[in-house]
Amino acid sequence: MEALRSPGVERVHLVSPTRASAYDRPCVPSLAEVPEPVDLVLLGVPDKAVAPTLALASERGDAGAVIFGPVHGVKDDVVAAAGDMAIVGGGCMGFVDTTTGVRAIGYLERDPLTTGPIGLITHSGSVFSALLRTRRALGFTLAVSSGQELVTTTADYLEYMLSLPQTEVVGLVLETMRDAPRLEAALADAAERDIPVCALTVGTSIHGKALVDAHSGAIAGSDAAWEALFAAYGVHRCSDLDDLTDSLETFAIGRRHVPGSGRGIATAHDSGAERVLVADVAERLGVRFASLSEATLARLAAALDAGLAPMNPLDVWGRGADTVELFTECLSALADDADTGVVALAVDLVEEYDGDESFAVVLETMLTRTDKPVAAVSHVTSAVDQRVAQRLRASGIPVLEGTASGLRALGHLMAEPARPRPAIRVDAERQASWTARLASGEPLAVAEWTSLLGDYGMPVVPGESVDSALAAVAAGERWGYPVVLKSDADGVHHKTEADGVRLGLQDSAAVAAAYADLAARLGPRVVVQRQASGVEVALGIVRDPLLGPLVMVAAGGVLVELVADRAVALPPLDGETASEMVSSLRVAALLDGYRGSAPVRRGALADALVALGQLAVELGDQLAAVDLNPVMVGPDSAYVVDALILPRDR
């Protein structure tokens, strides 16, 4: 048992009901016979014994416990028995704390463990042991395999890690979100203190009837809560374990972004094909290369062999002569450019059978030529010369093992820090008025949702609900042709799917005919609305059971779910966040004018998002979901054409 040889442990008591001794130490038959309260109880017992043992430990005043085995069927009993104790697990590998020397794990591990600036929390025990055993430059302050988190949660561990002065970067591998408010507060603390957090998540977080009744839930998808939470606090989201490992090494041993410098990456290569590969992968990942100045291009041209083009990414290899001087000068030129934030030598660090150490020398020299981050990116992981990699890492140069994972890590390093969250403000009178209406649980009729959205500053295309052909024709005359007729029947939430919409009605005869058809199939109540034009988008509020309301913008119209082009955020939103959400959509190109179409007002859409965020702040607890689809974005404004607003089921 590792705890027996932990240098931070003063005394160990062994308990076994069947053995008199173990590891050459005496055992007592029951925890009740341990002569003093202890800081930590390590439990390797059957499910049925967990709760009684914890209850005894709690009564004795023991401070905490690790439950190695998974707990099934008796979770509530275990939580109740723990009382005020801190509990790691169940179903976990334990933890190691290099700041105190405590190793609370039930298996043999590296000794000594590498100390360093990384705090690690993982729900996966396999990931826990793998990251402790990598050949990489990953040293930890505290590493926790948290398992089921029956009592003590990721938020607890994160708060503690951030309290340690040695923690400079955090890694998270999470299957679900527990104690969301405190987790959010801890991530906010990390962002405020400029401690990068790299996170890999699996699993889902959005559930419920709103997925069926409102398109917004289906569009947002199961990942929306993580996406919104991480975006709000600048968490670096990793796509897989290689991405996480490269990112943790980059932040742990490498330099950080130099204030005032650009945030583009610059890479130099010894292969034309690999240079193109890097450009292709970076474009797919959204990693931005630095835009080089004319002076930098001229400097590169003077250094390169004939036939090589000065650009970023840069192929340096020509005749192969003067490798150190040539690569050092080219990397220096790239690093000196104002738009460059990090410079990387992107070559295969293979074993050189002639003993050539040029690339290592180039990178080490670069540490003296620039204050900006310097990294190595190797494309064939299995070919990396570990002797050279270890040498570079010891110098503070990350060696990133993979094209995609390495580029993602550099992208994380160059990411803009999260902006401070907007202050929460509430119009108490408006909130109280609409809270009372939503408390009924009934969906809002056209006049009501029009009024609600108007109260929050969102313009709505004029229309009215009628229940006869005569009234429909009269409404069409008032609004002016062309008009639209839409079913307003109870339970018809998605009008297009029910064939409940008639567009482009040019006169009273067309209105009367359309009304007759809709009334016969779906009921007499219809909405008559002035027809609007513009770029169709969808706005929405989705309620996550853990984080609460999320605000969404997406491609709109009838293909809203099929296209699945969306962005989500935690409310409230400021104008800059709203604008970034709009710009992130693939359909954003339509807003600027596409193939001859006139550009529309992006700012109006961002304003509508901000307003919807304020609605979510004030009324989010009363809402299951909100669909505003379509919202027509035109040259002057963004008008809501149709809405589905579902109060929470009480």
N, C-alpha and C positions, 0 to 999 in steps of 0.2 A: 504494500500500500504506500503510495507516494507521500502521503501526509507524514509517515514515520520519519522520512528523511528531509522534510522541509525545514530549511534553516530558520524560517520565521516562526516555527512552532516550538513553544517552550516545553509543553507536556502533552503526552498522548495517553489516553486510556482506551484499552481494547475491551470490547464487550462481545461475548459469544455464549449463548445458552448451551452449546454442545462441546466447547473446547476449553481446556484449562490454560492453554497458552497458544500464541501465534507469533511468528517472526521473533522467536526467542524472548517474547514478553508475556507476562501473565495476563489472563483475561478474567473479567468478572462476568457472572451470568446474566446481569441485568443492568440497564442504565441506572436503575434506582440505587445501585451499589457504587456508582462512581462518586468519589468523596467530595466533589466540588462542582459548582456550576461551570460549564465550559463555554467557550466562544463559538464552537462549531461542532455539530454532530453529523457524522457521515453515515448515511443509512443505505445499507444493501440488504433490504429485508423484503419479504413477500408483501403484496398489496394489503392483505388483511392486517398486517402488523404495522403498517406505516402510521395510520391515525393514532392507535394507542401509544406507539412509541413517541410520536410528536407531542401528544397530550402530556405524557410524562415529562418530556424535555421542557415543555413550556412551564409546567408546574415547578420544575426544579430551577427555573430561571436561566436555562441555556439560551444563548443569544440567537443562534441560527443553525440551519441544517442544510445538507445537500442530499437530495433524494435521487439516487442514480437510476433506479428502475422506473419505467413508465407507470403511471397511476391510472387505472381504469376502474370505473364503476363506483369509486369511493372518493371522488374528487372533493365533493362538498364536505365530507367528513374530515378529510385531510386539511382543508383550508380552515375549518372551524377549530381543529385540534391545534393548529400552529399558533393560534393566538397572536401575540405581537412578535413572534419570531420571524426573522428573515429566512426565506426558503429559496434555494437554488434547485430548479427542476420542478417536477419529476421528469424522468426520461431524458437525462442529461449526462454529460461527461464531467461536470464539475467546473472548477475554475482554477486559474493560476494567477497569482498576484506577485509580480516581480518586485514591486515597491516594498513589500513586506517579506517576501520569500515564501509565502504560503502556497502550497500546491495541493489543492483539495480535489484530487482526481483519483480514480480507482484503477489506473493502469500505469504502465511504465512509460515515461516520457523523457525527452531529451534532458540531459543534465550536464551543465547548467542550461537553462533556457536563455535565449538572447533577450536582453533588455533593450528597450527602445521606447519610442514615443507613441505607439499605437495602442489605443483601447479597442478591444474587439468584443462584440456581442453577437452570438449566432444561435439561432434556434436549432441548427443542425449540428449534431455531435461529430459527424464525419468531417464537416467543414472545419470545425474546431481543431481536430487533431491534424488535419491536412495543413492548415495554415501555420500551426506550431512547428511543422516538420518540413517546410519548404526549404529549398536551397537559397531562397531570396533574402534580401536585406530587410526582413520583417522582425522588428523587436517590439515587445509588448510591455505596457505598464500593467494592464489587467486584461485577461482574456477569459470570457465567460461562455460556457455552453449552457444556455438558459433553459432549453427544453420546453416543457409545457408551461412554465411560468405560472404555477399555481398560486403563488403569493407575490413573490418579488418579480417585477417586470423589467422589460427593456428600459423603461423610463427611470426606474430606480438605479439600474447599473449605469446608465448614461449620466445621470446627475452626479453619481459618485466619481466616475471617470473624469468628468469635467472639473471636479474639485481637486484632482491631482495635478500639481504643477508640471509633472512629467508628461502628461497627455497632450500631444500636439496634433493628433489626427485620430479619427474614429472610423472603424469599419463595422458595418451592420449587415447581417444576413438574416432576413426576417420572413416568416411565413404568414404572420398575421399581426394586427395592431392591437395591443392591449394598453389600457389606460391612456387613451389618445390625448386627452387634455395635457397631462403631464409630459407625455412624449413630445407634443408640440412645444411646450414650454422649454424643454431641454434642448430641442433643436434650435429654438430661438436664442437660447443662451450661447450655444456653440457658434451660431452665425454672428452674434454680437461680439464675441471674443475672437472671431476669425480663426476658429478651429475647424478645418475641413472635415466633413462627414461624407464617407463613401458608402453607398448602400446598394445591396442586391436584394430584391424581393421576389417571392413566389406566392401564388395563391390569390384569393379574391377578397373583396371587401364590401361590394354593393349587393344588396339582396332586396327581395320584397316585391310586392304587387306593383309598385311604381314602374318596374321594368316592363310590365305588360301594358299598363294603362298609359304610360307616357313614353314617347320616343326618347326623351332626353336621357333616361336611365340606360337604355340599350345602347345609345350612341356613346355615352361616357364610358361604359364598359366596367369590368370588374377592377380595373387598374386605376380608376380615376382618383380615388382617395390618396393613394401613394403619390401619384403624379402631382396633384395639387399641393399636398403637404410638402413634398421635396422642393417644388418650385418656389414655394413661399419662403423657404429658409435656406435656399442655395445648396441643398444636399446634392452631391454628385452621384447621379443614378448610374449604376453599373449594369451591364447586360448579361454578364456571366462571371464565373469565378476568375478567369484569366484577366478580364477587365478590372475586377476588384483588386486582384493581386498587383497588377501593374500600377494601378492608381494609388494603392496604399504605399508601395515602394517609392513612387514619385514624390508623394507628400512627406514621407517619413525621412528620406535621406537627401532629397534634392533641394535645390533653392526654390523659393517662391517667386511669384511675379513681382517685378520691380515696379513700384509705383511710378506713374508717368510714362511708362513705355507702352508700346502697342500690345495687343493680345493675339496677334497672329502667330502661327508656327512657321518655322523655316527648317527645311531638311536638306542635307547633302547626301549624295549616293555615289556608289561606285558601279552602278548598273543602270543602264537606260530603261530596261524593262521593269526593274523594281521601282524606279522613280515613277513610271507611269502607273504601276500598281498602287503605290501610295497615293497618288493623285486621285485614282478611281475610288479607293476605299474611303479616303477623307471626304470626298464629295458625298458619298452614300451616307456617311456618319454625320455630316454637317460640321466637320472640323475645318476651321478657316485657316488658309495659308496667308501669311503676311503679303501685302502688296508692296513690292519693292520700289524704291525711288529710282529715278534716272541715274543719280549718282552711284547708288549701289549696283545697278546693272552695269554701269561703265566700269566700276571697280572689278566686278566679276569677269567681264569680258577681257579685261587686261590680264587676268590670271589664268583663264581657261585655255586649253589647247584649241587649235583651229577646228571648227566644225561643231563645237559644243556651245549650246545657246545659254546665255545668262538668263536664268529664270528661277522661280521657286514653285515646286521642288527642283533641285539642281542636280544634274548628272555631272560629276567632276572627272570621272575616269576617262583619260585619253591615252597617252603613251605609257602611263604607269610610273613615270619618273618623278622623283622628288615628292613622294607621297605626303610626308609630314608637312613640308612647306606649302604644297598646293592645297591640301585639305584644310590646313590651319588658316591660310589666307581666305579661302572661300567661306569657311564657317565664320571667321571674324567679320567678313563683309556682311554676311547675313545677320549676324548678331548685332552689328552696329546700326542696322536699319531701324528707323524710328517705329515702324509698324510691327517689328518682330518682338514677340514676348518670350519665346523659348526657341533655342536652336538645338537640333538633333542630328547626330550622325546616324543615318539609317542604312546600315550595312549588315551583312551576315558576319557575326563575330565568330567565324569558324576557327578551329585550331590551325595555325600556320606551321606547316612542317619544316619550313626553313627558319623558324624562330622570329619571323617578322612581327614586331610589336607596334607598327606605325599607327594603327587606329587608336590603340590605348594611349599612345603618346600625344596624338592629336587632341583627344578629348581632355586629357589632363592639362595640356597646354591651354585649352580654351578656358579652363577655370581661372587662368591668370589674365586672359584677354577680355573677359566680360563679366559683369555682375549678374547677368541674366541667367536663368536656368539653362543647364546643359544636360543633354540626355543621349543615350544610345538606344536605337530601336533595331532589333534583329528580327528578321522575317521568318527564319526557319528555326523554330524553338529547339528542335532536337539536335541542331548543329552548333549551338552556342558553346564556345570554349569557356567552361566554368572557371578556369584559372584566371582568364582575362576578365570575365564578368565579376569575379570576386575582387579583383584588383580595382576595377572601376568603382564598384560599390563602396569599397573602403575609402575611396577618395571623395565620396559624396555624389557620384554620378549614377543615376538610376539606369539599369539595363533592362529595357522593356522587351519582353519575349513574345513578340507576335505583332503582325502589322496592324490588325484591327484593334486589339487590346492596347497596344502602345499608342496608337493615335487617339483612342478614347481617353487614355490617361493624360496625354498632353492637352487634349481638349478640356478635360476637367481642370487641369492646372491653370489654363488660360481663361476659364469661365469668369464672367463678371460676378462679383459678389452680390448676394441678395440685397435688395433695397430694404430699408426699414419698412415694416408693415404699416399701412395707413391706420390712423387713429379711428377707433370705433365711435361713431356718433349716431344718436338715435333721436328721431322726432317722436317724442312720447305720445303726443296727441294722435298723430297719424297711426302709430303702432297700435295704440289701444283701440282705435276705431276699427281697423281691419282685423285685429285679433278677435274681436267680438264676432265679426261676420264669419270668419273662417272656423270658429269654434263649432259651428253647426255641422261641419263635415260635408256639406253639400258643395258640389262643383259650382263655380261661378258662371252665371249667365253672361251673355254678350255685354249687356249694359254694365254689369258689375265688373267684369275684368277690364273693360274699357276704362271705367272710372278708376280702378285700382292702378292700372299702368299709368294713367294720366297723373295720378297723385304722386307718382315717382318720376315724372318727367319723361315718360316714353310716349312719343306720338303714335296714335293708332289711326289706321285708315277708317274714315267714317262709315258707319253702317247701322242697321237697326234690325231687330227681330220682328217678324210679322207672322200672322197665322191664316192669311187668306190670299187668294190670287189678286183681289182688288187692292189690298194693302201692299202687296209686293209690287204691283204696277205703279201705284202712287209713290212708293219709296224710290223706285227706279227713276221716276220723273224728277223727284226732289234732288237726288244725288247727281243726276246727269249721266248719260250713257258714254261709254259702255259700263255695265255693272256686272256683278258676280252674284249668283245665288248659291247658298250653302245650307245644307240641312242643319237645323238647330235642335234635332230630336235628342231627348235624354238617352244617354248611353252610346251615342254615336260620337266617340272621341276622335276617331281618325276618319275624317270625311272622305278623303280620296279613296281609301280602301273600300268604303261603303258605296262608292260611286255617288257621292252626295254633293258634288261641286259642279256648277255650270259656269263657264267663263265666257267673257266677251259678248254678253247679251247687248244688242245694239238698239232695241226698241221695245215697246210695250208688248208686242205680240210674242217676241222671243222670251220676254220675262214670264208672260202668262203660260207659255208652253213649258218652260223649264220648271215653273212652280208646280204645274199639274203633275209632271213626272216625279219630282221629288216628294211631293205630298202623298202621292199614291203609294210609293214604295217605303218611305221613311217617316212619314207623319207630316202634319200640316204646318209645323213651325219651321220657318227658314229665316236666314239672315240675308238681307239685301245690302250689298256693299259696293262702293265705288271701286272700279278696277284700278289696281296700282301696277306699276312696272318698275323694274330695277333688278339688281343682283339679289338672288334669293339666298338668305342665310337663316340659320336657326339659332335662337338663344334659349337657354334653359337653366333651371335650377334642379339639381339632383340631390336627394337627401341620402347621405351616407350614414349608416347606423352608428358609426364610431366617431367620425369627424363632424357630422352635421351637414348643413347645406353647402353644396359646391356650385359654382357658376360655370356655365359652359357656353361656348360659341362653336358653331359647326356649319358645314355646307348645308344649305337648306333645300326645301322643296320635297318632291316625292322620293328622291333618291337619298334622303338624309341618312338612313341607316346603312344602305348599301355602300355609299361612298366612305362613310366612317372617317370623315376628315374633321377633327375637332380639337379643341384645347379647353382645359379646365383650370380653375383656380379657386383658392379659398377667398371668401369675401371678408372684408370689403376690398374693392379694387381701386387703385388709383389710375389716372389716365394713361400713364406709361405702361403699366401692366396690361391694361385692356388693349392698348395699341400693339403690344408684343404678341398677345394672344391672337389678334386678328392677323398680324403679319405671319404667324406660324402656320396658318392654314394654306393648303395647296390652292384653294380657290381664291386666295388673296389676289392672285394675278388678274382675276376678273374685275376686281374693284378698281384696278388701275386702267381699265380699258383693254379689251382683248379682241384682236382681229377686227379692228374697226369700230368696236363699241366704245361709247363715251365713258370716260372715267367717272366714278361716283365718289361720294364723300366718305372716306374711311373714318374720319374723325367722328362722324355722326354715329357710326356703328360702335366705335369705342365709347362714346358718351352713353349709348344705350346699355352697353355692358356695365359701365360704372353704376348706372341707375339700377340695373337689375341686381348688382352686388349689394346696393343699399337696401333694396327690397329683401334680399336674402338675410341681411343682418337683422332687420327689424321683424321680419315675419317668417324666417326660415324654420323656426321651431313649430310653426303652425302648418307647414306645407309638406306634402309627400313629394310633389314634383310640379314643375312648371315647364310647359312647352310653349314657346313663341315661334311658330313656324307656319308660313314663312314670314320673315322680316325682310321687307323690300328696301334695299339701300339704293338711293338715287343720288342725283347731283347735289341735293340740298339737305336731305335728311334720311333717317332710317325709320320706316313706318312698320308697325306691327300689323299684319294682315289677319292673323288668326292666333288664338291662344287656347291652351288647355291648362287650367289651374286647379290642382287637386289638393284639397286640404288633407291633413293627416287623419287617418282612420282612428277615431278615439274609442 
